[in-house]
Amino acid sequence: MDEKREYYKVLTAIWKLFKASMEEVSSITDAYDPKWLRIVADFETIYKDAPREIKPYANDMMLVHVKALEDMWRWKK
């Protein structure tokens, strides 16, 4: 396994999903909104598809980005 390539693939996938989700979260009002559930499921898929050796990294990055998105809709002004 080319570890650098795998880390890059995971981070790129997370960044693309994060960037695409940023605009969507402005209309989310609760944790059971179908849009929110789909976004979280998409992040979980990235984690699940990550190679075993980098799953801890994929999990941590997933959680950081999901939390940032949650803060955007939960604490919006």
DSSP file (Angstrom, degrees, kcal/mol; ACC not computed):
  #  RESIDUE AA STRUCTURE BP1 BP2  ACC     N-H-->O    O-->H-N    N-H-->O    O-->H-N    TCO  KAPPA ALPHA  PHI   PSI    X-CA   Y-CA   Z-CA
    1    1 A M              0   0    0      0, 0.0     2,-1.2     0, 0.0     3,-0.1   0.000 360.0 360.0 360.0 134.2    0.0    0.0    0.0
    2    2 A D     >  -     0   0    0      1,-0.2     4,-2.1     2,-0.1     3,-0.3  -0.769 360.0-168.0 -88.3  96.3    1.2    3.5   -0.9
    3    3 A E  H  > S+     0   0    0     -2,-1.2     4,-2.8     1,-0.2     5,-0.3   0.876  81.3  54.2 -57.4 -43.1    0.3    5.2    2.4
    4    4 A K  H  > S+     0   0    0      1,-0.2     4,-2.3     2,-0.2    -1,-0.2   0.914 109.8  48.3 -59.2 -41.8    0.8    8.7    1.2
    5    5 A R  H  > S+     0   0    0     -3,-0.3     4,-2.5     2,-0.2    -1,-0.2   0.900 111.5  49.8 -65.6 -40.3   -1.6    8.1   -1.7
    6    6 A E  H  X S+     0   0    0     -4,-2.1     4,-2.3     2,-0.2    -2,-0.2   0.912 111.2  48.3 -67.5 -42.2   -4.2    6.6    0.7
    7    7 A Y  H  X S+     0   0    0     -4,-2.8     4,-2.8     1,-0.2     5,-0.2   0.926 112.5  50.0 -60.6 -43.9   -4.0    9.5    3.1
    8    8 A Y  H  X S+     0   0    0     -4,-2.3     4,-2.7    -5,-0.3     5,-0.2   0.912 109.4  50.9 -61.8 -43.7   -4.3   11.9    0.2
    9    9 A K  H  X S+     0   0    0     -4,-2.5     4,-2.3     2,-0.2    -1,-0.2   0.917 112.9  45.7 -61.4 -43.9   -7.4   10.0   -1.2
   10   10 A V  H  X S+     0   0    0     -4,-2.3     4,-2.5     2,-0.2     5,-0.2   0.953 115.2  45.6 -65.2 -49.4   -9.1   10.1    2.2
   11   11 A L  H  X S+     0   0    0     -4,-2.8     4,-2.7     1,-0.2    -2,-0.2   0.892 113.2  50.5 -63.7 -38.9   -8.4   13.7    2.9
   12   12 A T  H  X S+     0   0    0     -4,-2.7     4,-2.6    -5,-0.2    -1,-0.2   0.925 111.1  48.4 -63.9 -44.8   -9.4   14.8   -0.6
   13   13 A A  H  X S+     0   0    0     -4,-2.3     4,-2.1    -5,-0.2    -2,-0.2   0.910 113.6  47.4 -62.4 -41.9  -12.7   12.9   -0.4
   14   14 A I  H  X S+     0   0    0     -4,-2.5     4,-2.8     2,-0.2    -2,-0.2   0.925 112.2  49.2 -65.7 -44.2  -13.4   14.5    3.0
   15   15 A W  H  X S+     0   0    0     -4,-2.7     4,-2.9     2,-0.2     5,-0.2   0.924 111.1  49.5 -62.6 -44.0  -12.5   17.9    1.8
   16   16 A K  H  X S+     0   0    0     -4,-2.6     4,-2.2     1,-0.2    -1,-0.2   0.914 114.5  44.8 -62.2 -42.5  -14.7   17.6   -1.3
   17   17 A L  H  X S+     0   0    0     -4,-2.1     4,-2.0    -5,-0.2    -2,-0.2   0.906 113.6  50.3 -68.0 -41.3  -17.6   16.4    0.8
   18   18 A F  H  X S+     0   0    0     -4,-2.8     4,-1.4     2,-0.2    -2,-0.2   0.943 111.9  47.5 -60.0 -48.6  -17.1   19.1    3.4
   19   19 A K  H  X S+     0   0    0     -4,-2.9     4,-0.5     1,-0.2     3,-0.3   0.905 113.9  46.9 -61.0 -43.7  -16.9   21.9    0.8
   20   20 A A  H  X S+     0   0    0     -4,-2.2     4,-0.6    -5,-0.2     3,-0.3   0.817 113.1  50.0 -68.1 -30.4  -20.1   20.6   -1.0
   21   21 A S  H  X S+     0   0    0     -4,-2.0     4,-2.1     1,-0.2    -1,-0.2   0.682  88.3  82.4 -83.5 -18.6  -21.9   20.3    2.3
   22   22 A M  H  < S+     0   0    0     -4,-1.4     4,-0.4    -3,-0.3    -1,-0.2   0.885  96.5  41.6 -57.1 -42.0  -21.1   23.8    3.6
   23   23 A E  H >< S+     0   0    0     -4,-0.5     3,-0.9    -3,-0.3     4,-0.3   0.869 111.9  56.1 -74.4 -35.3  -23.9   25.4    1.7
   24   24 A E  H >< S+     0   0    0     -4,-0.6     3,-1.6     1,-0.2     4,-0.2   0.855  96.7  63.3 -64.2 -35.9  -26.4   22.7    2.4
   25   25 A V  G >< S+     0   0    0     -4,-2.1     3,-1.3     1,-0.3    -1,-0.2   0.697  83.5  77.3 -68.7 -16.7  -26.1   22.9    6.2
   26   26 A S  G <  S+     0   0    0     -3,-0.9    -1,-0.3    -4,-0.4    -2,-0.2   0.762  97.7  45.6 -64.3 -21.8  -27.4   26.5    6.2
   27   27 A S  G <  S+     0   0    0     -3,-1.6     2,-0.3    -4,-0.3    -1,-0.3   0.419  88.0 107.8-100.3   1.7  -30.9   25.1    5.8
   28   28 A I    <   +     0   0    0     -3,-1.3     3,-0.1    -4,-0.2    -3,-0.0  -0.622  36.9 173.6 -82.5 136.5  -30.7   22.3    8.4
   29   29 A T        +     0   0    0     -2,-0.3     2,-0.3     1,-0.3    -1,-0.1   0.593  59.5  18.4-118.5 -17.0  -32.6   22.9   11.6
   30   30 A D  S >  S-     0   0    0      1,-0.0     3,-1.6     0, 0.0    -1,-0.3  -0.974  76.2-103.8-152.8 167.8  -32.3   19.6   13.6
   31   31 A A  T 3  S+     0   0    0     -2,-0.3    -1,-0.0     1,-0.3    -3,-0.0   0.590 115.9  55.5 -70.3 -10.9  -30.2   16.5   13.9
   32   32 A Y  T 3  S+     0   0    0      4,-0.1    -1,-0.3     5,-0.0     3,-0.0   0.293  72.4 128.8-105.3   8.4  -32.9   14.4   12.2
   33   33 A D    <>  -     0   0    0     -3,-1.6     4,-2.4     1,-0.1     3,-0.4  -0.464  64.6-130.7 -61.4 130.6  -33.1   16.4    9.1
   34   34 A P  H  > S+     0   0    0      0, 0.0     4,-2.1     0, 0.0     5,-0.2   0.834 107.3  55.7 -56.0 -33.7  -32.8   14.0    6.1
   35   35 A K  H  > S+     0   0    0      2,-0.2     4,-2.2     1,-0.2     5,-0.1   0.923 109.0  46.7 -63.9 -42.6  -30.1   16.3    4.5
   36   36 A W  H  > S+     0   0    0     -3,-0.4     4,-2.6    -6,-0.2     5,-0.2   0.921 110.9  51.1 -65.7 -44.3  -28.0   16.1    7.7
   37   37 A L  H  X S+     0   0    0     -4,-2.4     4,-2.2     1,-0.2    -1,-0.2   0.880 111.1  49.0 -61.4 -38.3  -28.4   12.3    8.0
   38   38 A R  H  X S+     0   0    0     -4,-2.1     4,-2.4    -5,-0.2    -1,-0.2   0.913 110.2  50.6 -67.7 -43.0  -27.3   11.9    4.4
   39   39 A I  H  X S+     0   0    0     -4,-2.2     4,-2.0     2,-0.2    -2,-0.2   0.943 112.5  46.2 -59.8 -48.5  -24.3   14.2    4.9
   40   40 A V  H  X S+     0   0    0     -4,-2.6     4,-2.5     1,-0.2    -1,-0.2   0.913 111.8  51.7 -61.9 -42.6  -23.2   12.2    8.0
   41   41 A A  H  X S+     0   0    0     -4,-2.2     4,-1.9    -5,-0.2    -1,-0.2   0.878 107.2  53.7 -62.3 -37.3  -23.7    8.9    6.2
   42   42 A D  H  X S+     0   0    0     -4,-2.4     4,-1.5     2,-0.2    -1,-0.2   0.902 109.7  47.3 -64.6 -40.5  -21.6   10.1    3.3
   43   43 A F  H  X S+     0   0    0     -4,-2.0     4,-1.8     1,-0.2    -2,-0.2   0.906 109.9  53.2 -65.5 -40.7  -18.7   10.9    5.7
   44   44 A E  H  X S+     0   0    0     -4,-2.5     4,-2.8     1,-0.2    -2,-0.2   0.844 104.0  57.1 -63.3 -32.9  -19.1    7.5    7.4
   45   45 A T  H  X S+     0   0    0     -4,-1.9     4,-2.3     2,-0.2    -1,-0.2   0.898 103.5  52.6 -64.6 -40.4  -18.8    5.9    3.9
   46   46 A I  H  X S+     0   0    0     -4,-1.5     4,-0.7     2,-0.2    -1,-0.2   0.932 111.9  46.5 -59.9 -44.5  -15.5    7.5    3.4
   47   47 A Y  H >< S+     0   0    0     -4,-1.8     3,-1.1     1,-0.2    -2,-0.2   0.943 112.1  49.5 -61.3 -48.9  -14.3    6.1    6.8
   48   48 A K  H 3< S+     0   0    0     -4,-2.8    -1,-0.2     1,-0.3    -2,-0.2   0.835 111.4  49.7 -62.0 -33.3  -15.7    2.6    6.0
   49   49 A D  H 3< S+     0   0    0     -4,-2.3    -1,-0.3    -5,-0.2    -2,-0.2   0.569  87.7 107.6 -83.4  -9.2  -14.0    2.6    2.6
   50   50 A A  S << S-     0   0    0     -3,-1.1     5,-0.1    -4,-0.7   -43,-0.0  -0.381  82.5 -97.8 -69.4 146.0  -10.6    3.6    4.0
   51   51 A P    >>  -     0   0    0      0, 0.0     3,-1.5     0, 0.0     4,-0.6  -0.294  34.9-111.8 -60.0 149.6   -7.8    1.0    4.2
   52   52 A R  G >4 S+     0   0    0      1,-0.3     3,-1.0     2,-0.2    -2,-0.1   0.845 113.5  61.3 -52.2 -39.7   -7.4   -0.6    7.6
   53   53 A E  G 34 S+     0   0    0      1,-0.3    -1,-0.3     2,-0.1     4,-0.1   0.758 114.2  32.9 -64.8 -25.1   -4.1    1.0    8.2
   54   54 A I  G <> S+     0   0    0     -3,-1.5     4,-2.7     1,-0.1    -1,-0.3   0.271  83.1 108.2-116.9  12.7   -5.4    4.5    8.0
   55   55 A K  H <X S+     0   0    0     -3,-1.0     4,-3.0    -4,-0.6     5,-0.2   0.895  78.3  55.4 -56.1 -42.0   -8.9    4.0    9.5
   56   56 A P  H  > S+     0   0    0      0, 0.0     4,-2.3     0, 0.0    -1,-0.2   0.925 111.3  44.7 -58.7 -41.4   -8.0    5.9   12.7
   57   57 A Y  H  > S+     0   0    0      2,-0.2     4,-2.7     1,-0.2     5,-0.3   0.936 113.3  50.0 -64.7 -47.1   -6.9    8.9   10.6
   58   58 A A  H  X S+     0   0    0     -4,-2.7     4,-2.3     1,-0.2    -1,-0.2   0.898 111.4  49.7 -60.0 -40.9  -10.0    8.7    8.5
   59   59 A N  H  X S+     0   0    0     -4,-3.0     4,-2.6    -5,-0.2    -1,-0.2   0.938 111.6  47.3 -63.1 -47.8  -12.2    8.5   11.6
   60   60 A D  H  X S+     0   0    0     -4,-2.3     4,-2.2    -5,-0.2    -2,-0.2   0.918 114.3  46.5 -61.8 -44.0  -10.6   11.5   13.2
   61   61 A M  H  X S+     0   0    0     -4,-2.7     4,-2.1     2,-0.2    -1,-0.2   0.892 111.6  52.2 -66.5 -39.0  -10.8   13.6   10.1
   62   62 A M  H  X S+     0   0    0     -4,-2.3     4,-2.6    -5,-0.3     5,-0.2   0.942 110.9  47.3 -60.2 -47.9  -14.4   12.6    9.5
   63   63 A L  H  X S+     0   0    0     -4,-2.6     4,-2.3     1,-0.2    -2,-0.2   0.888 110.2  51.9 -64.2 -40.0  -15.3   13.6   13.1
   64   64 A V  H  X S+     0   0    0     -4,-2.2     4,-1.9    -5,-0.2    -1,-0.2   0.926 114.5  42.4 -61.5 -44.9  -13.5   17.0   12.9
   65   65 A H  H  X S+     0   0    0     -4,-2.1     4,-2.2     2,-0.2    -2,-0.2   0.872 113.2  50.7 -74.9 -37.0  -15.3   17.9    9.6
   66   66 A V  H  X S+     0   0    0     -4,-2.6     4,-2.7    -5,-0.2    -1,-0.2   0.920 111.0  50.7 -64.2 -42.0  -18.8   16.6   10.7
   67   67 A K  H  X S+     0   0    0     -4,-2.3     4,-2.6    -5,-0.2    -2,-0.2   0.904 108.9  51.0 -61.6 -41.9  -18.4   18.6   14.0
   68   68 A A  H  X S+     0   0    0     -4,-1.9     4,-1.5     2,-0.2    -1,-0.2   0.913 112.1  46.8 -62.9 -42.1  -17.5   21.8   12.0
   69   69 A L  H  X S+     0   0    0     -4,-2.2     4,-1.6     2,-0.2     5,-0.2   0.904 110.9  52.0 -65.9 -40.7  -20.6   21.3    9.8
   70   70 A E  H  X S+     0   0    0     -4,-2.7     4,-3.2     1,-0.2     5,-0.3   0.920 107.0  52.8 -61.6 -42.9  -22.8   20.7   12.8
   71   71 A D  H  X S+     0   0    0     -4,-2.6     4,-1.9     1,-0.2    -1,-0.2   0.861 103.9  59.1 -59.6 -34.9  -21.5   23.9   14.4
   72   72 A M  H  < S+     0   0    0     -4,-1.5    -1,-0.2     1,-0.2    -2,-0.2   0.906 117.8  28.2 -63.3 -42.3  -22.5   25.8   11.2
   73   73 A W  H  < S+     0   0    0     -4,-1.6     3,-0.4    -3,-0.2    -2,-0.2   0.840 122.1  50.2 -89.6 -32.6  -26.1   24.8   11.4
   74   74 A R  H  < S+     0   0    0     -4,-3.2    -3,-0.2    -5,-0.2    -2,-0.2   0.882 122.8  28.9 -73.2 -36.6  -26.5   24.4   15.2
   75   75 A W  S  < S+     0   0    0     -4,-1.9    -1,-0.2    -5,-0.3    -2,-0.1   0.148  85.1 139.3-112.7  18.3  -25.0   27.7   16.2
   76   76 A K              0   0    0     -3,-0.4    -3,-0.1     1,-0.1    -4,-0.1  -0.253 360.0 360.0 -63.4 152.8  -25.8   29.8   13.1
   77   77 A K              0   0    0      0, 0.0    -1,-0.1     0, 0.0    -4,-0.1   0.403 360.0 360.0-103.3 360.0  -26.9   33.4   13.8
